[in-house]
Amino acid sequence: MSDIPYKIYLDENEMPQAWLNLQACLPEPLDPMLNPQTKQPVSAADMEPVFCHEAVLQEFNTTDKFIPIPQSVRDFYVMYRPSPLVRAYNLEKYLQTPAEIYYKFEGTNTSGSHKLNSAVAQAYFAKQQGLTSLTTETGAGQWGTALSMACGFYDLKLTVFMVKVSSEQKPYRKAVMETYGAKVIPSPSETTQIGRQILREHPGTGGSLGCAVSEAMEVALHTENCRYALGSVMNHVILHQTIIGLECQKAMQKYDIYPDVVVGCIGGGSNFGGLIAPFAVDKIAGEREVRLLAVEPASCPSLTRGKFAYDFGDTGRMTPLMKMYTLGSGFIPSPSHAGGLRYHGMNPIVSKLYNMGYIDAVSYSQLKVFEAAKLFARLEGYLPAPESSHAIRAAIDEAVKCREKGEKKRILVGVTGTGYFDLAAYQAYNSGSMEDGQLSEEELRSGLAGVPKV
């Protein structure tokens, strides 16, 4: 071993006191969200009926590089943060690579993932505003679990629309959410107008995050003193997740090291955007050359095969139009065990950086991903979530390239959560019954055909 420890810890006093607003650091402004009827830019006031007031202010903040973390949120954070930065010595040795592999592990809280970083903030904002309830969607269940924890802490009612295929694959996620007081409804459902419409158009569908978003928004808009909380995609969610990248940066600075490659899985973009934020700022400023690598599932490849265009953020077409990489808001991916990555679009900030060449992207099939997950679990002792395992797969491939080229690079990987609620997926892989979900050209064309012409 080198003089770098297996785990690099920060104490609670070293935890960042402000989030990094990546939107204020972009090389050029984002394209504005548009009203789908008028095609005119959406204002903060237009978003107030949907999101908490403070979240809306953060969504539209393009000037403040740092936004202070409220003390109540920091007090909650210290129950599970700072999370450790781990040197993957065993994996390095197995791969016989000169590369150094570091991973930021976000699974040390009951929700099992990074999602709690934003859930706490949004629940706090709702409580401060005097709201009494929230609605949301969840794919694999990490976000729903995290928001259930946060709402339980701040004494808020919560309704969670969980993608139906994920609710069937992960029944114990529902049990945890209900333990914290949430009401969980498989989506699409018969409880909303949009859910009933989707079921008529797609009988027997396993649902998608876009469907669940529509249902949650419909309930929020028709419930008194209620707002909708989103776990990814929006810019204010990436803002809250930047605590991950900031902690990585601070931990690495302790040993005077800097990553050559930063790798994260990507669905809606929040964990990836939060992980890369401080390193992206350095890259944009021309201060450092670092490869920022987004990894997505082959069954839902919005960056690698999607279109950069204005599109709705939900299947029911209730959201404003956002300029992003998309597979079409009506696109419903094939069932995948990486439920948290089953979203048709991509956060506007991440989309902008990808379009401008600051970010690279790759996609992997399920079998390759679980091969990497099993190896990581055996060597590093953590059972990773399927979502995180996409990033692990790419990091392994990067390390192998270093071995083949004789290059010594530092690779930073975001391991966003644990896989203990994904044992059915591991069981399917171990038994050989897991199928490789691939997106056909016909499915791709069908989804993109629904993208509005703006």
C-alpha positions in Angstrom: 0.0 0.0 0.0 1.0 3.6 -0.5 0.8 6.3 2.2 -2.8 7.0 1.1 -5.1 5.2 3.6 -7.8 2.7 2.6 -10.5 5.2 3.7 -10.0 9.0 3.7 -12.3 10.6 6.3 -13.5 14.1 6.9 -14.9 15.1 10.3 -18.2 16.9 10.6 -16.4 20.2 11.0 -14.9 19.7 7.5 -18.3 19.1 5.9 -19.0 21.8 3.2 -21.1 24.7 4.5 -22.4 25.6 1.1 -23.6 23.9 -2.0 -21.8 24.6 -5.3 -24.2 26.1 -7.9 -22.9 24.6 -11.1 -25.4 26.6 -13.1 -23.6 29.8 -12.2 -20.3 28.4 -13.6 -21.4 27.3 -17.1 -19.5 28.6 -20.1 -22.8 30.0 -21.5 -26.3 30.2 -20.1 -28.8 27.4 -20.2 -31.6 27.5 -22.7 -34.7 28.7 -20.7 -37.5 26.4 -19.8 -40.5 27.1 -22.0 -44.3 27.2 -21.6 -45.5 24.4 -23.9 -48.5 26.4 -25.0 -46.9 29.8 -25.7 -43.3 28.7 -26.2 -42.2 31.6 -24.0 -39.7 31.3 -21.1 -41.1 30.0 -17.8 -40.7 32.3 -14.8 -40.1 31.5 -11.2 -43.7 32.5 -10.4 -44.9 29.9 -12.9 -43.1 27.1 -10.9 -44.4 28.2 -7.5 -47.6 26.1 -7.6 -45.5 22.9 -8.2 -42.3 23.2 -6.1 -41.3 24.7 -2.8 -40.6 28.4 -2.9 -36.9 28.0 -1.9 -36.4 25.2 -4.4 -37.7 27.5 -7.2 -35.4 30.3 -6.2 -32.5 27.9 -6.4 -33.7 26.5 -9.7 -33.5 30.0 -11.3 -30.3 31.1 -9.5 -27.7 31.7 -12.2 -25.4 34.1 -10.3 -24.4 32.8 -6.9 -21.5 30.3 -7.1 -22.1 29.0 -3.6 -25.5 28.8 -1.8 -25.3 28.3 2.0 -26.7 25.0 3.4 -29.3 25.8 6.1 -28.2 24.9 9.6 -31.1 22.5 10.1 -30.1 20.6 7.0 -26.5 20.5 8.2 -27.6 19.1 11.5 -29.4 16.3 9.7 -26.4 15.7 7.4 -24.0 15.1 10.2 -26.0 11.9 11.1 -24.5 10.2 8.0 -22.1 12.7 6.5 -19.3 13.2 5.5 -19.3 9.9 3.7 -16.0 8.0 3.2 -13.7 8.2 0.2 -12.3 4.8 -0.2 -9.1 3.6 -2.1 -10.0 0.4 -3.9 -6.6 -1.3 -3.3 -8.0 -4.8 -3.6 -9.7 -4.0 -7.0 -6.5 -2.4 -8.2 -4.4 -5.4 -7.3 -6.9 -7.8 -8.9 -6.8 -5.8 -12.2 -3.0 -5.5 -12.0 -3.4 -1.9 -13.0 -1.1 1.0 -12.4 -4.3 3.2 -12.0 -5.4 4.4 -8.6 -9.1 3.8 -8.0 -11.1 5.8 -5.4 -14.8 5.5 -4.8 -17.1 7.8 -2.8 -19.6 5.6 -1.0 -23.0 7.1 -0.4 -24.8 4.1 1.0 -24.2 4.7 4.7 -27.7 5.9 5.6 -31.0 4.0 5.9 -32.2 5.1 2.5 -29.1 3.4 1.1 -28.2 6.1 -1.3 -27.2 9.7 -2.1 -30.8 10.7 -2.5 -31.1 11.8 1.1 -28.9 14.8 0.4 -31.7 16.5 -1.5 -34.6 15.0 0.3 -33.6 16.6 3.5 -33.2 20.0 1.9 -36.6 19.8 0.1 -38.5 18.6 3.1 -36.9 21.4 5.2 -37.9 24.0 2.6 -41.5 22.6 2.6 -41.7 22.8 6.4 -40.3 26.3 6.5 -42.9 27.4 4.0 -45.7 26.0 6.1 -46.7 23.2 3.7 -48.3 20.0 5.2 -47.6 17.4 2.5 -45.5 16.5 -0.5 -45.8 14.1 -3.4 -43.1 12.5 -5.4 -42.1 9.6 -7.8 -39.5 7.0 -7.3 -37.9 4.4 -9.6 -35.8 1.9 -7.8 -37.1 3.3 -4.5 -34.0 5.1 -3.2 -35.5 8.6 -3.7 -38.9 7.5 -2.2 -37.2 6.0 0.8 -35.0 9.1 1.3 -37.9 11.5 1.0 -40.0 9.3 3.4 -37.2 9.6 5.9 -37.0 13.4 5.5 -40.8 13.9 5.7 -40.9 11.7 8.7 -38.3 13.8 10.4 -40.1 17.1 9.6 -43.6 15.7 10.2 -44.9 16.1 6.6 -47.4 13.7 4.9 -46.0 12.1 1.7 -47.5 10.2 -1.2 -45.0 8.2 -3.4 -45.8 7.0 -6.9 -43.4 4.1 -7.4 -42.7 2.8 -10.9 -44.7 -0.4 -11.1 -42.0 -2.8 -12.3 -39.7 -1.6 -9.5 -42.4 -1.9 -6.9 -42.8 -5.6 -8.0 -39.1 -6.2 -7.9 -38.5 -4.4 -4.6 -41.4 -4.9 -2.2 -39.3 -4.2 0.8 -38.6 -0.7 -0.4 -42.3 -0.1 0.1 -42.1 -1.5 3.6 -39.4 1.0 4.5 -41.2 4.0 3.0 -44.4 3.0 4.9 -42.4 2.6 8.1 -41.5 6.3 7.8 -45.1 7.2 7.2 -45.4 7.5 3.4 -48.3 6.2 1.2 -46.9 4.2 -1.7 -48.8 3.7 -5.0 -47.5 1.6 -7.9 -47.4 3.7 -11.1 -49.2 4.0 -13.5 -52.3 3.7 -11.3 -56.0 4.1 -11.3 -55.8 6.9 -8.7 -55.1 9.7 -11.1 -56.5 10.9 -14.5 -53.1 10.7 -16.1 -52.5 7.2 -14.7 -55.7 5.9 -16.1 -54.9 7.4 -19.5 -51.5 5.8 -19.6 -53.0 2.4 -18.7 -55.5 2.7 -21.5 -52.8 3.5 -24.0 -50.3 1.0 -22.6 -52.2 -1.9 -21.0 -50.0 -4.0 -18.8 -47.1 -1.5 -18.8 -44.5 -1.7 -16.1 -44.4 2.1 -16.0 -41.6 4.6 -16.1 -40.3 7.5 -14.1 -42.0 9.8 -16.6 -45.4 8.2 -15.8 -44.8 8.4 -12.1 -43.7 12.1 -12.3 -47.0 12.9 -14.1 -49.1 11.2 -11.4 -47.2 12.9 -8.5 -47.5 16.3 -10.2 -51.3 15.9 -10.8 -51.9 15.1 -7.1 -49.7 18.0 -5.9 -51.5 20.5 -8.1 -54.9 19.3 -6.8 -54.1 19.0 -3.1 -54.2 21.9 -0.7 -51.0 23.0 1.0 -49.0 20.4 -1.0 -46.0 20.6 -3.4 -44.1 18.2 -5.6 -40.6 17.1 -4.7 -38.3 15.8 -7.4 -35.3 13.5 -6.8 -33.3 14.2 -10.0 -33.3 16.1 -13.3 -33.9 19.6 -11.9 -31.0 22.0 -11.3 -31.8 22.5 -7.6 -31.4 18.8 -7.1 -28.0 18.8 -8.6 -27.2 21.7 -6.4 -27.9 19.7 -3.2 -25.9 16.7 -4.5 -22.8 18.8 -5.0 -21.9 18.1 -1.4 -20.7 14.7 -2.8 -18.2 16.2 -5.2 -17.1 18.9 -2.7 -16.3 16.3 0.0 -14.4 14.3 -2.6 -12.4 17.4 -3.5 -11.6 18.2 0.1 -10.7 14.6 1.0 -8.3 14.3 -2.0 -6.7 17.7 -1.2 -5.6 16.2 2.1 -3.2 14.0 0.2 -2.5 16.5 -2.7 -4.2 14.3 -5.3 -6.5 15.1 -8.1 -8.6 12.7 -10.4 -7.8 12.2 -14.0 -11.1 10.5 -14.6 -14.4 11.0 -12.7 -17.0 8.3 -13.4 -20.6 8.3 -12.3 -23.8 6.5 -13.3 -26.5 8.7 -14.8 -30.3 8.5 -15.1 -31.7 12.0 -14.6 -28.3 13.5 -13.7 -28.4 14.5 -10.1 -25.8 12.2 -8.5 -23.5 12.5 -11.6 -23.8 16.3 -11.6 -23.2 16.5 -7.9 -20.1 14.2 -8.1 -18.4 16.1 -11.0 -19.4 19.6 -10.0 -16.1 21.0 -8.5 -14.0 19.2 -11.1 -16.3 20.4 -14.0 -15.8 24.0 -12.7 -12.0 23.5 -12.9 -12.3 22.0 -16.4 -14.6 24.8 -17.6 -12.1 27.4 -16.2 -9.2 25.7 -18.0 -7.4 25.0 -14.7 -7.4 21.2 -15.0 -7.8 18.6 -17.6 -10.1 15.8 -16.3 -12.3 13.3 -18.1 -15.9 13.4 -16.8 -17.5 10.1 -17.8 -21.3 9.5 -17.5 -22.5 5.9 -17.6 -26.0 4.9 -18.6 -27.9 1.6 -19.3 -28.2 0.4 -22.8 -31.9 0.0 -22.3 -32.3 3.8 -21.6 -29.4 5.7 -23.3 -30.6 9.3 -23.3 -27.1 10.8 -23.8 -25.5 8.2 -26.1 -28.5 7.7 -28.4 -31.0 10.5 -27.5 -31.7 13.9 -29.1 -30.7 17.3 -27.8 -34.0 19.1 -28.0 -36.8 20.7 -26.0 -39.0 18.0 -24.5 -41.4 17.4 -21.6 -40.0 16.0 -18.4 -43.0 13.7 -17.9 -45.1 11.2 -19.8 -48.3 13.2 -19.2 -46.8 16.4 -20.6 -47.5 18.5 -17.6 -44.0 20.0 -17.1 -42.5 22.9 -18.9 -40.4 22.1 -22.0 -36.7 21.7 -21.1 -33.7 21.7 -23.5 -32.1 18.3 -22.7 -31.0 15.0 -24.2 -34.1 12.9 -24.5 -35.6 9.7 -25.9 -39.0 11.2 -26.0 -41.3 11.8 -23.0 -43.5 9.0 -24.2 -40.6 6.5 -24.2 -41.1 3.6 -21.7 -37.9 1.5 -21.4 -37.9 -2.2 -21.1 -37.8 -3.5 -17.5 -34.4 -3.0 -16.0 -33.0 -3.8 -12.6 -31.3 -0.4 -12.6 -34.7 1.3 -11.9 -33.1 4.6 -10.9 -31.8 5.0 -14.4 -35.0 4.4 -16.3 -35.7 8.0 -17.2 -36.2 9.3 -20.7 -34.4 12.6 -20.4 -31.3 14.3 -18.8 -30.8 17.3 -16.6 -30.3 20.5 -18.6 -26.9 21.3 -17.0 -25.5 17.9 -17.7 -27.0 18.0 -21.2 -25.4 21.4 -21.9 -22.0 20.2 -20.8 -22.3 17.0 -22.8 -23.4 18.9 -25.9 -20.4 21.3 -25.5 -17.9 18.4 -25.1 -17.1 18.8 -21.4 -18.6 15.3 -20.6 -18.2 11.9 -22.2 -20.8 9.2 -22.1 -21.0 5.4 -22.5 -23.7 2.8 -22.1 -23.6 -0.8 -20.9 -25.9 -3.8 -20.9 -27.1 -5.4 -17.7 -24.9 -8.5 -17.8 -21.7 -6.5 -18.1 -22.8 -4.3 -15.3 -23.7 -7.1 -12.9 -20.4 -8.9 -13.8 -18.6 -5.8 -12.4 -21.0 -5.5 -9.4 -20.2 -9.1 -8.3 -16.5 -8.6 -8.7 -16.6 -5.3 -6.7 -18.7 -6.9 -3.9 -16.2 -9.8 -3.7 -13.1 -7.6 -3.6 -14.2 -4.4 -1.8 -16.8 -5.7 0.6 -19.7 -3.5 -0.4 -22.7 -4.8 -2.3 -23.3 -2.0 -4.8 -26.7 -0.9 -6.2 -27.3 -1.8 -9.9 -27.2 1.9 -10.7 -23.8 2.4 -9.1 -22.5 -0.7 -10.8 -22.7 1.0 -14.2 -20.0 3.4 -13.0 -18.0 0.6 -11.4 -18.1 -1.2 -14.8 -16.8 1.8 -16.6 -14.1 2.4 -13.9 -12.9 -1.2 -14.3 -12.6 -0.8 -18.1 -10.7 2.5 -17.6 -8.3 0.8 -15.2 -7.8 -2.0 -17.7 -6.9 0.5 -20.4 -4.4 2.0 -18.0 -2.8 -1.4 -17.6 -2.7 -2.0 -21.3 -1.2 1.4 -22.0 1.0 1.5 -19.0 -0.6 4.7 -17.8 -1.0 5.7 -14.1 -4.2 7.6 -13.8 -6.4 8.4 -10.8 -10.0 7.3 -11.2 -12.7 8.6 -9.0 -16.0 6.6 -9.0 -19.4 7.5 -7.5 -20.9 4.5 -5.7 -24.3 5.9 -5.0 -25.8 3.3 -2.8 -26.2 -0.3 -1.6 -27.7 -3.3 -3.4 -29.4 -4.9 -0.4 -32.9 -4.1 -1.8 -31.8 -5.5 -5.2 -31.2 -9.1 -4.2 -33.8 -10.3 -6.8 -31.6 -8.7 -9.4 -28.5 -10.4 -8.1 -30.4 -13.7 -7.8 -31.4 -13.4 -11.5 -27.8 -12.7 -12.5 -26.5 -15.6 -10.5 -29.0 -18.0 -11.8 -28.4 -17.0 -15.4 -32.0 -15.8 -16.0 -31.2 -12.1 -16.3 -31.8 -10.8 -19.8 -29.8 -8.0 -21.5 -32.1 -5.1 -22.2 -31.2 -3.3 -25.4 -33.0 -0.5 -27.1 -33.9 -1.3 -30.7 -33.8 1.2 -33.5 -37.6 0.9 -33.9 -38.1 1.7 -30.2 -35.7 4.7 -30.5 -37.5 6.1 -33.5 -40.9 5.7 -31.9 -39.8 7.5 -28.8 -38.1 10.4 -30.6 -41.1 10.8 -32.9 -43.0 12.3 -30.0 -40.4 15.0 -29.3 -42.1 18.4 -29.8 -40.9 20.6 -32.7 -39.8 23.8 -31.1 
